[in-house]
Amino acid sequence: MRLLGKRYSLRMRARDRILDATATLAERSGFDAVNVAAVAAEAGVSRQTVYANFGGREELLNEAIVRITSQVIDRIQDQVAGATATAERIVEFIVALRGEFRGRKVLGSLLFPAGGSPLFDEDLFARAKPLAARWLAPLLAGEPGLAARFDDALEILMRFGLSILLFNSDTVRSDDDLRAFLYRSLIPALGL
């Protein structure tokens, strides 16, 4: 039994190293640079170990993206935890999300097809919607009016958030500028 536990622990450590290596490669050179051989070399494991843990590049990328985004959402939720009003939670969520995208190059490369992002295709919005719904539901929970219009509110928030991540301007350059813009534009659009 003890040997089985040790083998499981070693496998989990290799799995974590492989996921870390995947994120490092994607951050350094974009998703096009992520292949099993490169990940194995970066992680210090054999290609067979990568295949044994993930099956192939597609599964490896999917799990790495899920891991990265889960870590980001945990950090954002910690930052938003002090906000009490729904409008404040929404604004702080978007400000924190932009901060994460600015701070981690790999997140930004998910949004652009030029870096070989595995997410960027015509189904991006449809695939992102269930994930966004899971993250945004707690932000909107305190507003009964938004609960009745959840799908519309989700669509507005996703489109607004994506445009803020993709396009920077003098209007939203600093976090305070972004907050002011969101309170002037997004919050009224949501009816808050």
Contacts in CASP RR format, 6 or more apart in sequence:
PFRMAT RR
TARGET T0000
AUTHOR 0000-0000-0000
METHOD contacts of the structure
MODEL  1
MRLLGKRYSLRMRARDRILDATATLAERSGFDAVNVAAVAAEAGVSRQTV
YANFGGREELLNEAIVRITSQVIDRIQDQVAGATATAERIVEFIVALRGE
FRGRKVLGSLLFPAGGSPLFDEDLFARAKPLAARWLAPLLAGEPGLAARF
DDALEILMRFGLSILLFNSDTVRSDDDLRAFLYRSLIPALGL
11 53 0 8 1.000
14 43 0 8 1.000
14 45 0 8 1.000
14 49 0 8 1.000
14 53 0 8 1.000
15 53 0 8 1.000
17 43 0 8 1.000
17 44 0 8 1.000
17 45 0 8 1.000
18 39 0 8 1.000
18 40 0 8 1.000
18 43 0 8 1.000
18 45 0 8 1.000
18 49 0 8 1.000
18 50 0 8 1.000
18 53 0 8 1.000
18 54 0 8 1.000
18 60 0 8 1.000
19 60 0 8 1.000
19 63 0 8 1.000
19 64 0 8 1.000
19 67 0 8 1.000
20 43 0 8 1.000
21 39 0 8 1.000
21 40 0 8 1.000
21 42 0 8 1.000
21 43 0 8 1.000
21 44 0 8 1.000
22 34 0 8 1.000
22 39 0 8 1.000
22 60 0 8 1.000
22 61 0 8 1.000
22 64 0 8 1.000
23 64 0 8 1.000
23 67 0 8 1.000
23 68 0 8 1.000
23 106 0 8 1.000
24 42 0 8 1.000
25 33 0 8 1.000
25 34 0 8 1.000
25 38 0 8 1.000
25 39 0 8 1.000
25 42 0 8 1.000
26 33 0 8 1.000
26 34 0 8 1.000
26 64 0 8 1.000
26 106 0 8 1.000
26 109 0 8 1.000
27 104 0 8 1.000
27 105 0 8 1.000
27 106 0 8 1.000
27 109 0 8 1.000
30 106 0 8 1.000
30 109 0 8 1.000
30 115 0 8 1.000
30 116 0 8 1.000
31 61 0 8 1.000
31 109 0 8 1.000
31 110 0 8 1.000
31 115 0 8 1.000
31 116 0 8 1.000
31 117 0 8 1.000
31 118 0 8 1.000
32 115 0 8 1.000
32 116 0 8 1.000
34 57 0 8 1.000
34 60 0 8 1.000
34 61 0 8 1.000
34 64 0 8 1.000
35 57 0 8 1.000
36 47 0 8 1.000
36 50 0 8 1.000
36 51 0 8 1.000
36 56 0 8 1.000
36 57 0 8 1.000
36 60 0 8 1.000
37 47 0 8 1.000
39 50 0 8 1.000
39 60 0 8 1.000
40 46 0 8 1.000
40 47 0 8 1.000
40 49 0 8 1.000
40 50 0 8 1.000
43 49 0 8 1.000
43 50 0 8 1.000
50 56 0 8 1.000
50 60 0 8 1.000
54 60 0 8 1.000
54 63 0 8 1.000
58 118 0 8 1.000
61 118 0 8 1.000
62 118 0 8 1.000
65 110 0 8 1.000
65 118 0 8 1.000
65 119 0 8 1.000
68 104 0 8 1.000
68 106 0 8 1.000
68 107 0 8 1.000
69 107 0 8 1.000
69 131 0 8 1.000
72 97 0 8 1.000
72 100 0 8 1.000
72 104 0 8 1.000
72 107 0 8 1.000
73 135 0 8 1.000
75 96 0 8 1.000
75 100 0 8 1.000
76 93 0 8 1.000
76 96 0 8 1.000
76 97 0 8 1.000
76 100 0 8 1.000
77 138 0 8 1.000
79 92 0 8 1.000
79 96 0 8 1.000
80 89 0 8 1.000
80 92 0 8 1.000
80 93 0 8 1.000
80 96 0 8 1.000
80 139 0 8 1.000
83 89 0 8 1.000
83 91 0 8 1.000
83 92 0 8 1.000
86 139 0 8 1.000
86 140 0 8 1.000
86 142 0 8 1.000
86 143 0 8 1.000
86 146 0 8 1.000
86 192 0 8 1.000
87 183 0 8 1.000
87 187 0 8 1.000
87 190 0 8 1.000
87 192 0 8 1.000
89 139 0 8 1.000
90 139 0 8 1.000
90 140 0 8 1.000
90 157 0 8 1.000
90 182 0 8 1.000
90 186 0 8 1.000
90 187 0 8 1.000
90 190 0 8 1.000
90 192 0 8 1.000
91 179 0 8 1.000
91 182 0 8 1.000
91 183 0 8 1.000
91 186 0 8 1.000
91 187 0 8 1.000
92 179 0 8 1.000
93 136 0 8 1.000
93 139 0 8 1.000
94 157 0 8 1.000
94 160 0 8 1.000
94 161 0 8 1.000
94 164 0 8 1.000
94 178 0 8 1.000
94 182 0 8 1.000
94 186 0 8 1.000
95 175 0 8 1.000
95 178 0 8 1.000
95 179 0 8 1.000
95 182 0 8 1.000
97 161 0 8 1.000
97 165 0 8 1.000
98 164 0 8 1.000
98 165 0 8 1.000
98 175 0 8 1.000
98 178 0 8 1.000
99 175 0 8 1.000
100 107 0 8 1.000
101 107 0 8 1.000
101 108 0 8 1.000
101 111 0 8 1.000
101 165 0 8 1.000
108 165 0 8 1.000
109 115 0 8 1.000
109 116 0 8 1.000
109 117 0 8 1.000
110 117 0 8 1.000
110 119 0 8 1.000
110 120 0 8 1.000
111 117 0 8 1.000
111 119 0 8 1.000
111 120 0 8 1.000
111 162 0 8 1.000
111 165 0 8 1.000
111 166 0 8 1.000
112 120 0 8 1.000
113 120 0 8 1.000
119 127 0 8 1.000
119 128 0 8 1.000
125 158 0 8 1.000
128 158 0 8 1.000
129 154 0 8 1.000
129 158 0 8 1.000
132 154 0 8 1.000
132 157 0 8 1.000
132 158 0 8 1.000
133 150 0 8 1.000
133 154 0 8 1.000
136 153 0 8 1.000
136 154 0 8 1.000
136 157 0 8 1.000
137 150 0 8 1.000
140 146 0 8 1.000
140 147 0 8 1.000
140 150 0 8 1.000
140 153 0 8 1.000
141 147 0 8 1.000
143 192 0 8 1.000
146 153 0 8 1.000
146 190 0 8 1.000
146 191 0 8 1.000
146 192 0 8 1.000
153 190 0 8 1.000
156 186 0 8 1.000
156 189 0 8 1.000
156 190 0 8 1.000
157 186 0 8 1.000
157 190 0 8 1.000
160 182 0 8 1.000
160 186 0 8 1.000
160 189 0 8 1.000
164 172 0 8 1.000
164 178 0 8 1.000
170 177 0 8 1.000
171 177 0 8 1.000
171 181 0 8 1.000
172 178 0 8 1.000
172 181 0 8 1.000
END
